[in-house]
């Protein structure tokens, strides 16, 4: 029996959603590197955009110490790469 197209789309969404969330979390440091100048400051007008896009992550890092620790370690990892 052929599969219903709506069921296929739902299954795809269920499988894709965790990967999209992980991609969002892991993209914070590369995006930050693109928005900063070589001196380490944010380019003109980029800080509000960065804060808007990553507001849930920023709030979580302020609320939970373990999230803040993970983000600091992730930041140190990207500093070593760049």
Backbone bond lengths (Angstrom), bond angles and torsions (degrees), N, CA, C in turn:
res aa  C-N    CA-C-N  psi(-1)  N-CA   C-N-CA  omega(-1)  CA-C   N-CA-C  phi
1 X - - - 1.454 - - 1.528 108.77 -
2 X 1.316 118.07 127.41 1.461 121.19 -179.02 1.532 111.36 -65.40
3 X 1.313 114.06 149.70 1.463 120.01 -178.68 1.524 110.60 -82.16
4 X 1.303 116.00 141.95 1.448 123.17 178.12 1.538 108.89 -67.55
5 X 1.342 119.03 133.75 1.475 120.25 179.60 1.534 113.18 -60.43
6 X 1.311 118.06 -33.47 1.469 120.61 178.76 1.524 110.45 -67.00
7 X 1.314 116.91 -38.84 1.461 121.01 178.16 1.525 110.14 -65.53
8 X 1.312 116.99 -39.63 1.457 121.56 178.75 1.529 110.28 -63.45
9 X 1.326 117.56 -42.44 1.466 121.24 178.67 1.526 111.13 -65.19
10 X 1.303 117.26 -40.50 1.469 120.37 178.59 1.518 110.97 -64.30
11 X 1.314 116.55 -42.93 1.457 120.16 179.91 1.526 110.07 -64.51
12 X 1.319 117.29 -41.37 1.459 121.57 177.81 1.532 110.03 -60.68
13 X 1.319 117.08 -43.37 1.458 121.16 179.65 1.523 111.26 -64.31
14 X 1.314 116.99 -41.91 1.462 120.95 179.64 1.527 110.44 -62.21
15 X 1.323 117.63 -39.76 1.464 120.92 179.91 1.530 111.78 -77.58
16 X 1.315 118.27 -33.01 1.463 121.65 -175.60 1.523 113.11 -80.37
17 X 1.317 118.46 -30.08 1.460 121.52 -174.50 1.534 113.91 -58.77
18 X 1.312 120.80 -46.00 1.478 118.69 177.62 1.529 113.32 -61.96
19 X 1.334 117.30 -36.01 1.456 120.01 178.66 1.524 111.24 -69.83
20 X 1.319 117.61 -36.02 1.459 120.56 176.31 1.527 111.05 -65.64
21 X 1.330 117.15 -40.65 1.455 120.53 178.19 1.528 111.21 -65.48
22 X 1.305 117.15 -41.29 1.454 121.05 177.75 1.525 110.73 -64.66
23 X 1.305 116.64 -41.50 1.463 120.80 176.93 1.516 112.08 -61.63
24 X 1.327 117.08 -39.14 1.466 121.62 176.79 1.523 110.56 -61.55
25 X 1.316 116.87 -46.49 1.462 120.25 -179.32 1.524 112.39 -66.08
26 X 1.322 116.83 -41.04 1.456 119.84 -177.16 1.529 113.00 -77.83
27 X 1.318 117.67 -13.02 1.458 120.34 -178.28 1.516 113.14 -84.45
28 X 1.320 118.62 -6.61 1.461 120.70 -173.75 1.528 111.99 -61.40
29 X 1.298 118.85 -43.75 1.466 120.64 -177.25 1.532 112.97 -74.89
30 X 1.335 120.09 -43.21 1.470 117.67 176.28 1.534 112.81 -61.84
31 X 1.320 116.92 -37.87 1.468 120.13 178.15 1.524 109.90 -66.45
32 X 1.329 116.31 -40.90 1.459 119.84 177.95 1.531 110.46 -61.94
33 X 1.320 117.35 -40.76 1.468 120.80 178.96 1.529 111.18 -63.90
34 X 1.325 117.60 -36.54 1.462 120.62 178.28 1.521 112.44 -70.16
35 X 1.323 117.07 -29.83 1.462 121.29 -176.59 1.527 113.43 -88.18
36 X 1.316 117.70 -5.26 1.466 120.62 -177.70 1.522 111.02 -102.17
37 X 1.331 114.40 153.73 1.460 121.66 174.11 1.522 108.23 -82.19
38 X 1.325 117.55 167.27 1.479 119.10 176.46 1.533 113.31 -59.52
39 X 1.321 117.66 -24.93 1.466 121.02 178.67 1.526 112.18 -74.92
40 X 1.330 117.72 -14.37 1.464 121.46 178.09 1.521 114.45 102.90
41 X 1.330 117.38 0.29 1.465 121.24 177.58 1.527 109.38 -93.44
42 X 1.331 115.37 155.25 1.462 118.77 176.06 1.520 109.39 -71.78
43 X 1.317 116.09 143.38 1.459 121.09 175.85 1.522 108.84 -64.36
44 X 1.307 116.24 162.10 1.456 121.83 -176.93 1.534 111.30 -57.49
45 X 1.312 116.58 122.66 1.455 122.62 176.88 1.515 115.43 81.44
46 X 1.304 118.64 -0.60 1.458 120.89 -176.60 1.527 113.67 -86.26
47 X 1.317 117.99 -27.36 1.462 120.13 -178.40 1.528 112.52 -61.96
48 X 1.353 119.48 -46.91 1.472 118.12 177.32 1.527 113.00 -61.80
49 X 1.322 117.11 -35.93 1.466 120.62 178.07 1.523 110.60 -65.87
50 X 1.316 116.71 -44.17 1.461 121.61 178.07 1.519 110.52 -61.23
51 X 1.329 117.05 -44.18 1.470 121.33 179.76 1.523 111.38 -65.32
52 X 1.310 117.64 -33.88 1.463 121.10 178.61 1.526 111.11 -70.17
53 X 1.318 116.97 -45.21 1.464 120.67 -177.10 1.523 111.33 -67.17
54 X 1.320 116.57 -42.86 1.463 120.82 -173.86 1.527 112.75 -105.58
55 X 1.316 118.62 26.69 1.466 122.18 179.70 1.532 112.76 -57.01
56 X 1.338 120.82 -43.78 1.472 118.71 178.76 1.521 113.26 -61.74
57 X 1.324 117.28 -37.63 1.461 120.53 179.75 1.527 110.05 -70.54
58 X 1.315 117.31 -39.85 1.463 121.38 179.79 1.522 110.25 -64.82
59 X 1.316 117.26 -44.09 1.468 120.96 178.68 1.524 110.37 -64.08
60 X 1.318 117.27 -42.64 1.471 120.32 179.00 1.520 111.07 -63.16
61 X 1.331 116.90 -38.14 1.466 118.90 179.76 1.523 111.54 -70.32
62 X 1.315 117.53 -28.91 1.473 119.73 176.58 1.524 111.22 -77.40
63 X 1.317 116.72 -30.28 1.459 121.23 -176.01 1.530 112.49 -84.33
64 X 1.324 116.89 -39.62 1.464 121.09 -174.45 1.524 110.25 -116.56
65 X 1.306 115.93 123.94 1.466 121.36 -177.30 1.535 111.81 -63.86
66 X 1.331 117.63 -37.98 1.459 120.05 -177.87 1.525 111.49 -66.99
67 X 1.328 117.81 -32.54 1.465 120.65 176.71 1.528 108.93 -68.44
68 X 1.315 115.95 -41.44 1.459 120.47 178.30 1.530 110.59 -61.39
69 X 1.321 116.88 -42.50 1.462 121.01 178.47 1.523 111.02 -62.69
70 X 1.311 117.00 -44.16 1.468 120.55 178.68 1.532 111.63 -62.01
71 X 1.331 116.18 -41.64 1.456 119.55 179.86 1.530 111.32 -67.07
72 X 1.323 117.82 -36.71 1.458 120.46 177.62 1.531 110.86 -65.95
73 X 1.314 117.05 -41.08 1.464 120.24 177.54 1.528 111.14 -66.46
74 X 1.318 116.39 -38.52 1.457 120.66 178.04 1.531 110.11 -66.35
75 X 1.327 116.92 -38.71 1.462 121.50 176.65 1.529 110.88 -63.61
76 X 1.320 116.98 -42.54 1.474 120.60 177.93 1.527 110.63 -63.13
77 X 1.323 117.22 -38.34 1.462 121.30 176.85 1.517 110.95 -59.93
78 X 1.341 117.63 -45.76 1.457 120.85 -178.76 1.520 111.63 -70.65
79 X 1.319 117.88 -31.51 1.461 119.67 176.72 1.522 110.31 -65.11
80 X 1.321 117.63 -35.86 1.458 121.10 176.84 1.533 110.94 -67.09
81 X 1.323 116.16 -38.34 1.472 119.85 179.66 1.523 112.58 -68.56
82 X 1.331 114.89 -38.76 1.467 118.25 -176.63 1.488 108.37 -93.66
